[in-house]
Amino acid sequence: MADKVKKPIWKKWWFWGVLVVLVLVVGVANSGKDTTSKQTTDTAAK
Protein backbone atom coordinates (compact mmCIF):
# COMPACT_ATOMS: atom_id res chain seq x y z
CA MET A 1 0.00 0.00 0.00
CA ALA A 2 1.43 3.38 -1.02
CA ASP A 3 1.64 6.19 1.49
CA LYS A 4 -0.56 9.13 0.59
CA VAL A 5 1.44 12.34 0.40
CA LYS A 6 -0.31 15.30 2.02
CA LYS A 7 -0.36 18.64 0.23
CA PRO A 8 1.02 21.66 2.06
CA ILE A 9 -1.74 23.79 3.56
CA TRP A 10 -1.19 26.69 1.13
CA LYS A 11 -1.95 24.39 -1.79
CA LYS A 12 -5.42 23.49 -0.53
CA TRP A 13 -8.42 25.31 -2.03
CA TRP A 14 -10.11 26.04 1.29
CA PHE A 15 -7.01 27.79 2.66
CA TRP A 16 -7.16 30.38 -0.13
CA GLY A 17 -10.92 30.72 0.28
CA VAL A 18 -10.60 31.49 4.00
CA LEU A 19 -7.75 33.90 3.30
CA VAL A 20 -9.77 35.84 0.69
CA VAL A 21 -12.80 36.05 2.98
CA LEU A 22 -10.63 37.25 5.87
CA VAL A 23 -9.03 39.98 3.73
CA LEU A 24 -12.46 41.11 2.51
CA VAL A 25 -13.87 41.26 6.05
CA VAL A 26 -10.91 43.31 7.29
CA GLY A 27 -11.18 45.63 4.28
CA VAL A 28 -14.89 46.24 4.80
CA ALA A 29 -14.40 46.77 8.54
CA ASN A 30 -11.69 49.38 7.91
CA SER A 31 -13.62 51.16 5.16
CA GLY A 32 -16.33 52.21 7.61
CA LYS A 33 -13.98 53.94 10.05
CA ASP A 34 -14.74 57.51 11.02
CA THR A 35 -11.95 59.69 9.64
CA THR A 36 -13.14 62.85 11.41
CA SER A 37 -12.30 61.61 14.91
CA LYS A 38 -8.77 63.03 14.71
CA GLN A 39 -10.11 66.45 13.68
CA THR A 40 -12.55 66.60 16.58
CA THR A 41 -9.88 65.73 19.14
CA ASP A 42 -7.49 68.30 17.67
CA THR A 43 -10.08 71.10 17.81
CA ALA A 44 -11.20 70.14 21.32
CA ALA A 45 -7.64 70.42 22.60
CA LYS A 46 -7.28 74.03 21.46
mmCIF entry with sequence, helices, sheets and N, C-alpha, C, O atoms, coordinates in Angstrom:
data_MODEL
# 
_entry.id   MODEL 
# 
_entity.id                         1 
_entity.type                       polymer 
_entity.pdbx_number_of_molecules   1 
# 
_entity_poly.entity_id                      1 
_entity_poly.type                           'polypeptide(L)' 
_entity_poly.nstd_linkage                   no 
_entity_poly.nstd_monomer                   no 
_entity_poly.pdbx_seq_one_letter_code       MADKVKKPIWKKWWFWGVLVVLVLVVGVANSGKDTTSKQTTDTAAK 
_entity_poly.pdbx_seq_one_letter_code_can   MADKVKKPIWKKWWFWGVLVVLVLVVGVANSGKDTTSKQTTDTAAK 
_entity_poly.pdbx_strand_id                 A 
# 
loop_
_entity_poly_seq.entity_id 
_entity_poly_seq.num 
_entity_poly_seq.mon_id 
_entity_poly_seq.hetero 
1 1  MET n 
1 2  ALA n 
1 3  ASP n 
1 4  LYS n 
1 5  VAL n 
1 6  LYS n 
1 7  LYS n 
1 8  PRO n 
1 9  ILE n 
1 10 TRP n 
1 11 LYS n 
1 12 LYS n 
1 13 TRP n 
1 14 TRP n 
1 15 PHE n 
1 16 TRP n 
1 17 GLY n 
1 18 VAL n 
1 19 LEU n 
1 20 VAL n 
1 21 VAL n 
1 22 LEU n 
1 23 VAL n 
1 24 LEU n 
1 25 VAL n 
1 26 VAL n 
1 27 GLY n 
1 28 VAL n 
1 29 ALA n 
1 30 ASN n 
1 31 SER n 
1 32 GLY n 
1 33 LYS n 
1 34 ASP n 
1 35 THR n 
1 36 THR n 
1 37 SER n 
1 38 LYS n 
1 39 GLN n 
1 40 THR n 
1 41 THR n 
1 42 ASP n 
1 43 THR n 
1 44 ALA n 
1 45 ALA n 
1 46 LYS n 
# 
_struct_asym.id          A 
_struct_asym.entity_id   1 
# 
loop_
_struct_conf.conf_type_id 
_struct_conf.id 
_struct_conf.pdbx_PDB_helix_id 
_struct_conf.beg_label_comp_id 
_struct_conf.beg_label_asym_id 
_struct_conf.beg_label_seq_id 
_struct_conf.pdbx_beg_PDB_ins_code 
_struct_conf.end_label_comp_id 
_struct_conf.end_label_asym_id 
_struct_conf.end_label_seq_id 
_struct_conf.pdbx_end_PDB_ins_code 
_struct_conf.beg_auth_comp_id 
_struct_conf.beg_auth_asym_id 
_struct_conf.beg_auth_seq_id 
_struct_conf.end_auth_comp_id 
_struct_conf.end_auth_asym_id 
_struct_conf.end_auth_seq_id 
_struct_conf.pdbx_PDB_helix_class 
_struct_conf.details 
_struct_conf.pdbx_PDB_helix_length 
HELX_P HELX_P1 AA1 ILE A 9  ? LYS A 11 ? ILE A 9  LYS A 11 5 ? 3  
HELX_P HELX_P2 AA2 TRP A 13 ? SER A 31 ? TRP A 13 SER A 31 1 ? 19 
HELX_P HELX_P3 AA3 SER A 37 ? ALA A 45 ? SER A 37 ALA A 45 1 ? 9  
# 
_struct_conf_type.id          HELX_P 
_struct_conf_type.criteria    ? 
_struct_conf_type.reference   ? 
# 
loop_
_atom_site.group_PDB 
_atom_site.id 
_atom_site.type_symbol 
_atom_site.label_atom_id 
_atom_site.label_alt_id 
_atom_site.label_comp_id 
_atom_site.label_asym_id 
_atom_site.label_entity_id 
_atom_site.label_seq_id 
_atom_site.pdbx_PDB_ins_code 
_atom_site.Cartn_x 
_atom_site.Cartn_y 
_atom_site.Cartn_z 
_atom_site.occupancy 
_atom_site.B_iso_or_equiv 
_atom_site.pdbx_formal_charge 
_atom_site.auth_seq_id 
_atom_site.auth_comp_id 
_atom_site.auth_asym_id 
_atom_site.auth_atom_id 
_atom_site.pdbx_PDB_model_num 
ATOM 1   N N  . MET A 1 1  ? 0.839   -1.181 0.000  1.00 0.00 ? 1  MET A N  1 
ATOM 2   C CA . MET A 1 1  ? 0.000   0.000  0.000  1.00 0.00 ? 1  MET A CA 1 
ATOM 3   C C  . MET A 1 1  ? 0.887   1.248  0.000  1.00 0.00 ? 1  MET A C  1 
ATOM 4   O O  . MET A 1 1  ? 1.801   1.366  0.816  1.00 0.00 ? 1  MET A O  1 
ATOM 5   N N  . ALA A 1 2  ? 0.612   2.167  -0.912 1.00 0.00 ? 2  ALA A N  1 
ATOM 6   C CA . ALA A 1 2  ? 1.428   3.377  -1.024 1.00 0.00 ? 2  ALA A CA 1 
ATOM 7   C C  . ALA A 1 2  ? 0.978   4.413  -0.001 1.00 0.00 ? 2  ALA A C  1 
ATOM 8   O O  . ALA A 1 2  ? -0.212  4.576  0.271  1.00 0.00 ? 2  ALA A O  1 
ATOM 9   N N  . ASP A 1 3  ? 1.961   5.104  0.553  1.00 0.00 ? 3  ASP A N  1 
ATOM 10  C CA . ASP A 1 3  ? 1.640   6.188  1.489  1.00 0.00 ? 3  ASP A CA 1 
ATOM 11  C C  . ASP A 1 3  ? 1.096   7.382  0.723  1.00 0.00 ? 3  ASP A C  1 
ATOM 12  O O  . ASP A 1 3  ? 1.633   7.763  -0.317 1.00 0.00 ? 3  ASP A O  1 
ATOM 13  N N  . LYS A 1 4  ? 0.038   7.962  1.240  1.00 0.00 ? 4  LYS A N  1 
ATOM 14  C CA . LYS A 1 4  ? -0.561  9.127  0.593  1.00 0.00 ? 4  LYS A CA 1 
ATOM 15  C C  . LYS A 1 4  ? 0.196   10.379 1.056  1.00 0.00 ? 4  LYS A C  1 
ATOM 16  O O  . LYS A 1 4  ? 0.324   10.642 2.251  1.00 0.00 ? 4  LYS A O  1 
ATOM 17  N N  . VAL A 1 5  ? 0.685   11.131 0.085  1.00 0.00 ? 5  VAL A N  1 
ATOM 18  C CA . VAL A 1 5  ? 1.443   12.341 0.399  1.00 0.00 ? 5  VAL A CA 1 
ATOM 19  C C  . VAL A 1 5  ? 0.467   13.482 0.598  1.00 0.00 ? 5  VAL A C  1 
ATOM 20  O O  . VAL A 1 5  ? -0.376  13.744 -0.260 1.00 0.00 ? 5  VAL A O  1 
ATOM 21  N N  . LYS A 1 6  ? 0.581   14.171 1.746  1.00 0.00 ? 6  LYS A N  1 
ATOM 22  C CA . LYS A 1 6  ? -0.307  15.296 2.020  1.00 0.00 ? 6  LYS A CA 1 
ATOM 23  C C  . LYS A 1 6  ? 0.211   16.554 1.344  1.00 0.00 ? 6  LYS A C  1 
ATOM 24  O O  . LYS A 1 6  ? 1.416   16.799 1.289  1.00 0.00 ? 6  LYS A O  1 
ATOM 25  N N  . LYS A 1 7  ? -0.730  17.353 0.826  1.00 0.00 ? 7  LYS A N  1 
ATOM 26  C CA . LYS A 1 7  ? -0.359  18.638 0.234  1.00 0.00 ? 7  LYS A CA 1 
ATOM 27  C C  . LYS A 1 7  ? -0.071  19.635 1.346  1.00 0.00 ? 7  LYS A C  1 
ATOM 28  O O  . LYS A 1 7  ? -0.663  19.556 2.422  1.00 0.00 ? 7  LYS A O  1 
ATOM 29  N N  . PRO A 1 8  ? 0.840   20.579 1.087  1.00 0.00 ? 8  PRO A N  1 
ATOM 30  C CA . PRO A 1 8  ? 1.025   21.660 2.057  1.00 0.00 ? 8  PRO A CA 1 
ATOM 31  C C  . PRO A 1 8  ? -0.268  22.464 2.171  1.00 0.00 ? 8  PRO A C  1 
ATOM 32  O O  . PRO A 1 8  ? -1.063  22.500 1.232  1.00 0.00 ? 8  PRO A O  1 
ATOM 33  N N  . ILE A 1 9  ? -0.477  23.100 3.305  1.00 0.00 ? 9  ILE A N  1 
ATOM 34  C CA . ILE A 1 9  ? -1.744  23.789 3.562  1.00 0.00 ? 9  ILE A CA 1 
ATOM 35  C C  . ILE A 1 9  ? -2.012  24.905 2.555  1.00 0.00 ? 9  ILE A C  1 
ATOM 36  O O  . ILE A 1 9  ? -3.169  25.154 2.216  1.00 0.00 ? 9  ILE A O  1 
ATOM 37  N N  . TRP A 1 10 ? -0.975  25.578 2.071  1.00 0.00 ? 10 TRP A N  1 
ATOM 38  C CA . TRP A 1 10 ? -1.193  26.685 1.134  1.00 0.00 ? 10 TRP A CA 1 
ATOM 39  C C  . TRP A 1 10 ? -1.572  26.212 -0.264 1.00 0.00 ? 10 TRP A C  1 
ATOM 40  O O  . TRP A 1 10 ? -1.892  27.030 -1.127 1.00 0.00 ? 10 TRP A O  1 
ATOM 41  N N  . LYS A 1 11 ? -1.539  24.921 -0.494 1.00 0.00 ? 11 LYS A N  1 
ATOM 42  C CA . LYS A 1 11 ? -1.953  24.386 -1.791 1.00 0.00 ? 11 LYS A CA 1 
ATOM 43  C C  . LYS A 1 11 ? -3.370  23.820 -1.750 1.00 0.00 ? 11 LYS A C  1 
ATOM 44  O O  . LYS A 1 11 ? -3.837  23.246 -2.733 1.00 0.00 ? 11 LYS A O  1 
ATOM 45  N N  . LYS A 1 12 ? -4.042  23.976 -0.638 1.00 0.00 ? 12 LYS A N  1 
ATOM 46  C CA . LYS A 1 12 ? -5.416  23.487 -0.528 1.00 0.00 ? 12 LYS A CA 1 
ATOM 47  C C  . LYS A 1 12 ? -6.380  24.608 -0.867 1.00 0.00 ? 12 LYS A C  1 
ATOM 48  O O  . LYS A 1 12 ? -6.128  25.762 -0.518 1.00 0.00 ? 12 LYS A O  1 
ATOM 49  N N  . TRP A 1 13 ? -7.493  24.291 -1.548 1.00 0.00 ? 13 TRP A N  1 
ATOM 50  C CA . TRP A 1 13 ? -8.424  25.312 -2.028 1.00 0.00 ? 13 TRP A CA 1 
ATOM 51  C C  . TRP A 1 13 ? -9.087  26.060 -0.885 1.00 0.00 ? 13 TRP A C  1 
ATOM 52  O O  . TRP A 1 13 ? -9.314  27.266 -0.991 1.00 0.00 ? 13 TRP A O  1 
ATOM 53  N N  . TRP A 1 14 ? -9.400  25.380 0.197  1.00 0.00 ? 14 TRP A N  1 
ATOM 54  C CA . TRP A 1 14 ? -10.113 26.039 1.287  1.00 0.00 ? 14 TRP A CA 1 
ATOM 55  C C  . TRP A 1 14 ? -9.225  27.040 2.026  1.00 0.00 ? 14 TRP A C  1 
ATOM 56  O O  . TRP A 1 14 ? -9.733  28.002 2.602  1.00 0.00 ? 14 TRP A O  1 
ATOM 57  N N  . PHE A 1 15 ? -7.924  26.832 2.020  1.00 0.00 ? 15 PHE A N  1 
ATOM 58  C CA . PHE A 1 15 ? -7.010  27.787 2.657  1.00 0.00 ? 15 PHE A CA 1 
ATOM 59  C C  . PHE A 1 15 ? -7.102  29.138 1.968  1.00 0.00 ? 15 PHE A C  1 
ATOM 60  O O  . PHE A 1 15 ? -7.197  30.171 2.631  1.00 0.00 ? 15 PHE A O  1 
ATOM 61  N N  . TRP A 1 16 ? -7.075  29.136 0.630  1.00 0.00 ? 16 TRP A N  1 
ATOM 62  C CA . TRP A 1 16 ? -7.157  30.384 -0.130 1.00 0.00 ? 16 TRP A CA 1 
ATOM 63  C C  . TRP A 1 16 ? -8.536  31.011 0.004  1.00 0.00 ? 16 TRP A C  1 
ATOM 64  O O  . TRP A 1 16 ? -8.658  32.236 0.026  1.00 0.00 ? 16 TRP A O  1 
ATOM 65  N N  . GLY A 1 17 ? -9.568  30.195 0.094  1.00 0.00 ? 17 GLY A N  1 
ATOM 66  C CA . GLY A 1 17 ? -10.923 30.717 0.285  1.00 0.00 ? 17 GLY A CA 1 
ATOM 67  C C  . GLY A 1 17 ? -11.057 31.446 1.607  1.00 0.00 ? 17 GLY A C  1 
ATOM 68  O O  . GLY A 1 17 ? -11.612 32.544 1.658  1.00 0.00 ? 17 GLY A O  1 
ATOM 69  N N  . VAL A 1 18 ? -10.557 30.849 2.673  1.00 0.00 ? 18 VAL A N  1 
ATOM 70  C CA . VAL A 1 18 ? -10.602 31.488 3.997  1.00 0.00 ? 18 VAL A CA 1 
ATOM 71  C C  . VAL A 1 18 ? -9.764  32.762 4.004  1.00 0.00 ? 18 VAL A C  1 
ATOM 72  O O  . VAL A 1 18 ? -10.157 33.762 4.604  1.00 0.00 ? 18 VAL A O  1 
ATOM 73  N N  . LEU A 1 19 ? -8.623  32.729 3.348  1.00 0.00 ? 19 LEU A N  1 
ATOM 74  C CA . LEU A 1 19 ? -7.749  33.896 3.297  1.00 0.00 ? 19 LEU A CA 1 
ATOM 75  C C  . LEU A 1 19 ? -8.419  35.064 2.577  1.00 0.00 ? 19 LEU A C  1 
ATOM 76  O O  . LEU A 1 19 ? -8.345  36.203 3.039  1.00 0.00 ? 19 LEU A O  1 
ATOM 77  N N  . VAL A 1 20 ? -9.070  34.789 1.454  1.00 0.00 ? 20 VAL A N  1 
ATOM 78  C CA . VAL A 1 20 ? -9.766  35.836 0.691  1.00 0.00 ? 20 VAL A CA 1 
ATOM 79  C C  . VAL A 1 20 ? -10.906 36.417 1.510  1.00 0.00 ? 20 VAL A C  1 
ATOM 80  O O  . VAL A 1 20 ? -11.079 37.635 1.551  1.00 0.00 ? 20 VAL A O  1 
ATOM 81  N N  . VAL A 1 21 ? -11.679 35.570 2.157  1.00 0.00 ? 21 VAL A N  1 
ATOM 82  C CA . VAL A 1 21 ? -12.795 36.052 2.980  1.00 0.00 ? 21 VAL A CA 1 
ATOM 83  C C  . VAL A 1 21 ? -12.278 36.904 4.132  1.00 0.00 ? 21 VAL A C  1 
ATOM 84  O O  . VAL A 1 21 ? -12.868 37.938 4.446  1.00 0.00 ? 21 VAL A O  1 
ATOM 85  N N  . LEU A 1 22 ? -11.206 36.494 4.755  1.00 0.00 ? 22 LEU A N  1 
ATOM 86  C CA . LEU A 1 22 ? -10.627 37.254 5.868  1.00 0.00 ? 22 LEU A CA 1 
ATOM 87  C C  . LEU A 1 22 ? -10.160 38.632 5.411  1.00 0.00 ? 22 LEU A C  1 
ATOM 88  O O  . LEU A 1 22 ? -10.404 39.626 6.096  1.00 0.00 ? 22 LEU A O  1 
ATOM 89  N N  . VAL A 1 23 ? -9.494  38.700 4.266  1.00 0.00 ? 23 VAL A N  1 
ATOM 90  C CA . VAL A 1 23 ? -9.033  39.982 3.731  1.00 0.00 ? 23 VAL A CA 1 
ATOM 91  C C  . VAL A 1 23 ? -10.223 40.880 3.405  1.00 0.00 ? 23 VAL A C  1 
ATOM 92  O O  . VAL A 1 23 ? -10.184 42.079 3.681  1.00 0.00 ? 23 VAL A O  1 
ATOM 93  N N  . LEU A 1 24 ? -11.273 40.319 2.825  1.00 0.00 ? 24 LEU A N  1 
ATOM 94  C CA . LEU A 1 24 ? -12.460 41.108 2.514  1.00 0.00 ? 24 LEU A CA 1 
ATOM 95  C C  . LEU A 1 24 ? -13.136 41.647 3.766  1.00 0.00 ? 24 LEU A C  1 
ATOM 96  O O  . LEU A 1 24 ? -13.561 42.802 3.793  1.00 0.00 ? 24 LEU A O  1 
ATOM 97  N N  . VAL A 1 25 ? -13.238 40.828 4.796  1.00 0.00 ? 25 VAL A N  1 
ATOM 98  C CA . VAL A 1 25 ? -13.871 41.259 6.046  1.00 0.00 ? 25 VAL A CA 1 
ATOM 99  C C  . VAL A 1 25 ? -13.064 42.385 6.686  1.00 0.00 ? 25 VAL A C  1 
ATOM 100 O O  . VAL A 1 25 ? -13.641 43.369 7.151  1.00 0.00 ? 25 VAL A O  1 
ATOM 101 N N  . VAL A 1 26 ? -11.756 42.255 6.717  1.00 0.00 ? 26 VAL A N  1 
ATOM 102 C CA . VAL A 1 26 ? -10.909 43.306 7.286  1.00 0.00 ? 26 VAL A CA 1 
ATOM 103 C C  . VAL A 1 26 ? -11.017 44.579 6.460  1.00 0.00 ? 26 VAL A C  1 
ATOM 104 O O  . VAL A 1 26 ? -11.065 45.671 7.024  1.00 0.00 ? 26 VAL A O  1 
ATOM 105 N N  . GLY A 1 27 ? -11.055 44.464 5.148  1.00 0.00 ? 27 GLY A N  1 
ATOM 106 C CA . GLY A 1 27 ? -11.180 45.634 4.282  1.00 0.00 ? 27 GLY A CA 1 
ATOM 107 C C  . GLY A 1 27 ? -12.494 46.355 4.472  1.00 0.00 ? 27 GLY A C  1 
ATOM 108 O O  . GLY A 1 27 ? -12.523 47.585 4.521  1.00 0.00 ? 27 GLY A O  1 
ATOM 109 N N  . VAL A 1 28 ? -13.580 45.617 4.579  1.00 0.00 ? 28 VAL A N  1 
ATOM 110 C CA . VAL A 1 28 ? -14.893 46.235 4.797  1.00 0.00 ? 28 VAL A CA 1 
ATOM 111 C C  . VAL A 1 28 ? -14.956 46.873 6.180  1.00 0.00 ? 28 VAL A C  1 
ATOM 112 O O  . VAL A 1 28 ? -15.525 47.954 6.334  1.00 0.00 ? 28 VAL A O  1 
ATOM 113 N N  . ALA A 1 29 ? -14.387 46.226 7.178  1.00 0.00 ? 29 ALA A N  1 
ATOM 114 C CA . ALA A 1 29 ? -14.404 46.774 8.536  1.00 0.00 ? 29 ALA A CA 1 
ATOM 115 C C  . ALA A 1 29 ? -13.613 48.074 8.604  1.00 0.00 ? 29 ALA A C  1 
ATOM 116 O O  . ALA A 1 29 ? -14.015 49.000 9.309  1.00 0.00 ? 29 ALA A O  1 
ATOM 117 N N  . ASN A 1 30 ? -12.504 48.163 7.890  1.00 0.00 ? 30 ASN A N  1 
ATOM 118 C CA . ASN A 1 30 ? -11.686 49.381 7.912  1.00 0.00 ? 30 ASN A CA 1 
ATOM 119 C C  . ASN A 1 30 ? -12.261 50.480 7.044  1.00 0.00 ? 30 ASN A C  1 
ATOM 120 O O  . ASN A 1 30 ? -11.973 51.654 7.278  1.00 0.00 ? 30 ASN A O  1 
ATOM 121 N N  . SER A 1 31 ? -13.066 50.139 6.050  1.00 0.00 ? 31 SER A N  1 
ATOM 122 C CA . SER A 1 31 ? -13.616 51.163 5.161  1.00 0.00 ? 31 SER A CA 1 
ATOM 123 C C  . SER A 1 31 ? -14.682 51.993 5.861  1.00 0.00 ? 31 SER A C  1 
ATOM 124 O O  . SER A 1 31 ? -14.960 53.113 5.431  1.00 0.00 ? 31 SER A O  1 
ATOM 125 N N  . GLY A 1 32 ? -15.279 51.485 6.910  1.00 0.00 ? 32 GLY A N  1 
ATOM 126 C CA . GLY A 1 32 ? -16.325 52.209 7.611  1.00 0.00 ? 32 GLY A CA 1 
ATOM 127 C C  . GLY A 1 32 ? -15.822 53.048 8.764  1.00 0.00 ? 32 GLY A C  1 
ATOM 128 O O  . GLY A 1 32 ? -16.631 53.605 9.505  1.00 0.00 ? 32 GLY A O  1 
ATOM 129 N N  . LYS A 1 33 ? -14.520 53.159 8.944  1.00 0.00 ? 33 LYS A N  1 
ATOM 130 C CA . LYS A 1 33 ? -13.976 53.936 10.052 1.00 0.00 ? 33 LYS A CA 1 
ATOM 131 C C  . LYS A 1 33 ? -14.295 55.408 9.899  1.00 0.00 ? 33 LYS A C  1 
ATOM 132 O O  . LYS A 1 33 ? -14.375 55.923 8.784  1.00 0.00 ? 33 LYS A O  1 
ATOM 133 N N  . ASP A 1 34 ? -14.475 56.078 11.015 1.00 0.00 ? 34 ASP A N  1 
ATOM 134 C CA . ASP A 1 34 ? -14.745 57.507 11.023 1.00 0.00 ? 34 ASP A CA 1 
ATOM 135 C C  . ASP A 1 34 ? -13.411 58.249 10.929 1.00 0.00 ? 34 ASP A C  1 
ATOM 136 O O  . ASP A 1 34 ? -12.575 58.153 11.827 1.00 0.00 ? 34 ASP A O  1 
ATOM 137 N N  . THR A 1 35 ? -13.220 58.985 9.841  1.00 0.00 ? 35 THR A N  1 
ATOM 138 C CA . THR A 1 35 ? -11.947 59.690 9.638  1.00 0.00 ? 35 THR A CA 1 
ATOM 139 C C  . THR A 1 35 ? -11.946 61.062 10.290 1.00 0.00 ? 35 THR A C  1 
ATOM 140 O O  . THR A 1 35 ? -10.905 61.719 10.325 1.00 0.00 ? 35 THR A O  1 
ATOM 141 N N  . THR A 1 36 ? -13.078 61.511 10.805 1.00 0.00 ? 36 THR A N  1 
ATOM 142 C CA . THR A 1 36 ? -13.138 62.845 11.412 1.00 0.00 ? 36 THR A CA 1 
ATOM 143 C C  . THR A 1 36 ? -12.805 62.828 12.890 1.00 0.00 ? 36 THR A C  1 
ATOM 144 O O  . THR A 1 36 ? -12.766 63.891 13.510 1.00 0.00 ? 36 THR A O  1 
ATOM 145 N N  . SER A 1 37 ? -12.565 61.671 13.479 1.00 0.00 ? 37 SER A N  1 
ATOM 146 C CA . SER A 1 37 ? -12.301 61.608 14.910 1.00 0.00 ? 37 SER A CA 1 
ATOM 147 C C  . SER A 1 37 ? -11.007 62.333 15.287 1.00 0.00 ? 37 SER A C  1 
ATOM 148 O O  . SER A 1 37 ? -10.915 62.894 16.378 1.00 0.00 ? 37 SER A O  1 
ATOM 149 N N  . LYS A 1 38 ? -10.019 62.329 14.412 1.00 0.00 ? 38 LYS A N  1 
ATOM 150 C CA . LYS A 1 38 ? -8.773  63.033 14.709 1.00 0.00 ? 38 LYS A CA 1 
ATOM 151 C C  . LYS A 1 38 ? -8.998  64.544 14.689 1.00 0.00 ? 38 LYS A C  1 
ATOM 152 O O  . LYS A 1 38 ? -8.428  65.267 15.507 1.00 0.00 ? 38 LYS A O  1 
ATOM 153 N N  . GLN A 1 39 ? -9.818  65.017 13.766 1.00 0.00 ? 39 GLN A N  1 
ATOM 154 C CA . GLN A 1 39 ? -10.106 66.450 13.684 1.00 0.00 ? 39 GLN A CA 1 
ATOM 155 C C  . GLN A 1 39 ? -10.837 66.924 14.936 1.00 0.00 ? 39 GLN A C  1 
ATOM 156 O O  . GLN A 1 39 ? -10.522 67.993 15.458 1.00 0.00 ? 39 GLN A O  1 
ATOM 157 N N  . THR A 1 40 ? -11.780 66.173 15.416 1.00 0.00 ? 40 THR A N  1 
ATOM 158 C CA . THR A 1 40 ? -12.553 66.600 16.583 1.00 0.00 ? 40 THR A CA 1 
ATOM 159 C C  . THR A 1 40 ? -11.685 66.632 17.829 1.00 0.00 ? 40 THR A C  1 
ATOM 160 O O  . THR A 1 40 ? -11.874 67.498 18.683 1.00 0.00 ? 40 THR A O  1 
ATOM 161 N N  . THR A 1 41 ? -10.740 65.712 17.955 1.00 0.00 ? 41 THR A N  1 
ATOM 162 C CA . THR A 1 41 ? -9.876  65.727 19.140 1.00 0.00 ? 41 THR A CA 1 
ATOM 163 C C  . THR A 1 41 ? -8.868  66.868 19.035 1.00 0.00 ? 41 THR A C  1 
ATOM 164 O O  . THR A 1 41 ? -8.499  67.455 20.052 1.00 0.00 ? 41 THR A O  1 
ATOM 165 N N  . ASP A 1 42 ? -8.420  67.189 17.827 1.00 0.00 ? 42 ASP A N  1 
ATOM 166 C CA . ASP A 1 42 ? -7.494  68.304 17.669 1.00 0.00 ? 42 ASP A CA 1 
ATOM 167 C C  . ASP A 1 42 ? -8.169  69.646 17.992 1.00 0.00 ? 42 ASP A C  1 
ATOM 168 O O  . ASP A 1 42 ? -7.566  70.499 18.643 1.00 0.00 ? 42 ASP A O  1 
ATOM 169 N N  . THR A 1 43 ? -9.391  69.832 17.549 1.00 0.00 ? 43 THR A N  1 
ATOM 170 C CA . THR A 1 43 ? -10.077 71.100 17.806 1.00 0.00 ? 43 THR A CA 1 
ATOM 171 C C  . THR A 1 43 ? -10.511 71.205 19.257 1.00 0.00 ? 43 THR A C  1 
ATOM 172 O O  . THR A 1 43 ? -10.590 72.315 19.785 1.00 0.00 ? 43 THR A O  1 
ATOM 173 N N  . ALA A 1 44 ? -10.792 70.108 19.912 1.00 0.00 ? 44 ALA A N  1 
ATOM 174 C CA . ALA A 1 44 ? -11.204 70.137 21.323 1.00 0.00 ? 44 ALA A CA 1 
ATOM 175 C C  . ALA A 1 44 ? -10.024 70.479 22.211 1.00 0.00 ? 44 ALA A C  1 
ATOM 176 O O  . ALA A 1 44 ? -10.217 71.038 23.290 1.00 0.00 ? 44 ALA A O  1 
ATOM 177 N N  . ALA A 1 45 ? -8.819  70.163 21.795 1.00 0.00 ? 45 ALA A N  1 
ATOM 178 C CA . ALA A 1 45 ? -7.636  70.420 22.597 1.00 0.00 ? 45 ALA A CA 1 
ATOM 179 C C  . ALA A 1 45 ? -7.225  71.885 22.562 1.00 0.00 ? 45 ALA A C  1 
ATOM 180 O O  . ALA A 1 45 ? -6.479  72.339 23.430 1.00 0.00 ? 45 ALA A O  1 
ATOM 181 N N  . LYS A 1 46 ? -7.701  72.625 21.574 1.00 0.00 ? 46 LYS A N  1 
ATOM 182 C CA . LYS A 1 46 ? -7.284  74.030 21.456 1.00 0.00 ? 46 LYS A CA 1 
ATOM 183 C C  . LYS A 1 46 ? -8.002  74.930 22.421 1.00 0.00 ? 46 LYS A C  1 
ATOM 184 O O  . LYS A 1 46 ? -7.757  76.136 22.438 1.00 0.00 ? 46 LYS A O  1 
# 
